Amino acid sequence: MSFSLKNLPERSAKPRAEGITLVLDKGYSVRQVEDLVEVCSGHIDIVKLGWGTSYVTQGLEEKIKVYQNAGIPVYFGGTLFEAYLMRNQLSDYRKLMERYDVTHVEVSNGTILLSDEKKQAIIKELSNDYTVYSEVGSKNPNEIIPPYKWVRTIQQELEAGSEKVICEARESGTVGMFRPNGEIRSGLLEEITDQISPKHLLFEAPKKEQQVWFIRKYGSNVNLGNIQPEEVIPLETLRLGLRGDTLLDFYSLEEGNELDQVIKANGMNDQE
């Protein structure tokens, strides 16, 4: 890289355990995926084929291979998992993952009725063969889960074998951790992360202002999900303090330098 900037935040390297960017693919074509991985495969850690879109996507196998050949794992959306589970077809779902060489699975109950005990049992079973990302939080904007239950459920699912627990927000960023207007339930997040390290969590944050909040709160290497493909590079600039929203959050002058010295060195004055 030809750029040389001092004092940038240190980003974790792939394969990452922290600082994960999970991209939401809502039906990209093979050609679009080829373009996407060409420009930013180094910044994408995992791709979710949103809800049940994979069921109706043409050229699915070729598309998945493009991601996998770029070193990016792919998994099917949690709603598709729920659709199989409610039909008592979990064994068929396993066959589907085997057919496409899918190594990750999302276990969720954001829409269907599934007891915590049953969900934990499924996580434990699947974690023997797959990397499990489980999801906590309801897709119903009118259902408010108390903080103690978030904490308890997350802890139980981590113990059952989840690699990461996804905190629900949906594609809209208006449920779960967020109020219907998109405002972050900061008190809820404080209570969760006071007892559970953010490195075990993956926060769905589809909107820029939400991404900024999490990066400022938990640092450049916070795990973020439901990122739109066209927002991967913009998000990476936020993580590095290369966008106005976080430019001053991660910049620190070298010892002995003052801001006015920097300004003078660049031939600037207060009137410019």
QUIHUNOR-V492583 format. One record per run of one state. SS is the DSSP state (H for helix, E for strand, C for the rest). FROM is the first residue (numbers start at 1). TO is the last residue. If there is no record, write none. Layout:
BEGIN
ss->[SS	SS]
from->[FROM	FROM]
to->[TO	TO]
END
This chain:
BEGIN
ss->[C	E	C	H	C	E	C	H	C	H	C	E	C	H	C	H	C	E	C	H	C	E	C	H	C	E	C	E	C	E	C	H	C	H	E	C	H	C	E	H	C	H	C]
from->[1	21	26	30	44	46	50	53	57	60	70	73	77	78	87	90	100	104	108	116	127	131	137	147	161	164	168	178	179	184	185	186	196	198	201	205	208	219	224	229	241	259	266]
to->[20	25	29	43	45	49	52	56	59	69	72	76	77	86	89	99	103	107	115	126	130	136	146	160	163	167	177	178	183	184	185	195	197	200	204	207	218	223	228	240	258	265	272]
END
